[in-house]
Amino acid sequence: MGLTDWAKRTSHRLRRDAHMLWIAARDPRTPLLAKLIGGFVAAYALSPIDLIPDFVPLLGLLDELIIVPLGLLAAVALIPDPLLDEFRAKADNAVERPISRAGAAMIILLWTMIAVFVALQLWALRYW
């Protein structure tokens, strides 16, 4: 078993578990805190837009190596085991990977707020 096999398996597990969190966040039996954390992590992981774009050296991948696994651990710890098994089975049976439009909108809003803040700061410096 090589590094490539390990990376493929880990990537598959993370995608499956992100989908599992998306399913859990929409299920009424899931505790509220787990829904909030799981919904955020799933929206971020399944969003086509990253908080830090992947082309930024090291930081572009670092956000996915930190945010997704830590959020996943936190949400999984809050979901009862029988529900977790059910949600994982549903995620395994899913044919398509969902795309989170809410997650994309959240990231676009965050980047827009950052851009406006930077623009206002630059504008204020210009008139000093």
PyMOL commands that set and color helices and strands:
alter all, ss='L'
color gray80, all
select helices_A, chain A and resi 3-25+32-46+59-78+81-93+101-126
alter helices_A, ss='H'
color red, helices_A
deselect
rebuild
show_as cartoon
